[in-house]
Amino acid sequence: MRMEPEPHLLVVDDHRDIREPLARYLAKHGFRVSTAESAQSARRILQTSAIDLVVLDIMMPGEDGLSLCRDLRATSQIPVVLLTALDEETDRIVGLEIGADDYVTKPFNPRELLARIKAVLRRTHALPPRRGRPAADRLKFDRWILDVSRRELIGEDGVVVPLSTGEFLLLSAFLEHPKMVLSRDQLLDLTRGREAAPFDRAIDNQVMRLRRKIERDPKKPELIRTHWGGGYSFEAEVERA
């Protein structure tokens, strides 16, 4: 019987007395673990190793964890769990907004961090694979172009329609999975919104706001289809602009 490979974690923290004991603890619980003392050394490991999840300290000298997290989210789908100071609520909020999957505050209980890592990995593996998203910074659908790098929605008349962070992430998730039915839980994961409560209607509200911007008639939507009891699907063809 073929064994599944152990998930490979990367622990990034400039404090050796945190980094090394945490690496040993995670290794004892079935993970392969690499460590880095800075964002620069983390980048080198990410270039040469297949990493399944990054445990990332925010406060580091030189390039901080938020900067590395932002780049990771722009270039990959590797999940990120942040380590944050107890009193740095703003950093936690910013981290979630730019794409972190979860966070744990220092000083942390290793068992709690382990549970959060396992939960993030379960959610990540449960997500549907991308289906044919064109590798481009500008994606065309219906009468719209989404400039991914600028986070701008451009109409056929050239006018830019502003998108909130939530609307941009939701639209990006739909464009990555066209013609697929995505549940609310899957959409929460794809938009990095797991800080929402389990029964939060945040996705429904975001869909409603997005429809107002991209549908010809938001009351009779053609692009974002509702599947009662199932979620939503994006019905337009997506191609490079």
Sequence and secondary structure as in RCSB ss.txt:
>XXXX:A:sequence
MRMEPEPHLLVVDDHRDIREPLARYLAKHGFRVSTAESAQSARRILQTSAIDLVVLDIMMPGEDGLSLCRDLRAT
SQIPVVLLTALDEETDRIVGLEIGADDYVTKPFNPRELLARIKAVLRRTHALPPRRGRPAADRLKFDRWILDVSR
RELIGEDGVVVPLSTGEFLLLSAFLEHPKMVLSRDQLLDLTRGREAAPFDRAIDNQVMRLRRKIERDPKKPELIR
THWGGGYSFEAEVERA
>XXXX:A:secstr
       EEEEE S HHHHHHHHHHHHHTT EEEEESSHHHHHHHHHHS  SEEEEES  SSS HHHHHHHHHHH
    EEEEEETT HHHHHHHHHHT  EEEEES  HHHHHHHHHHHHHHHHHS       SSSEEEETTEEEETTT
TEEEETTS EE   HHHHHHHHHHHHSTT  B HHHHHHHTT TTS TT  HHHHHHHHHHHHH SSTTS SSEE
EETTTEEEE S EEE 
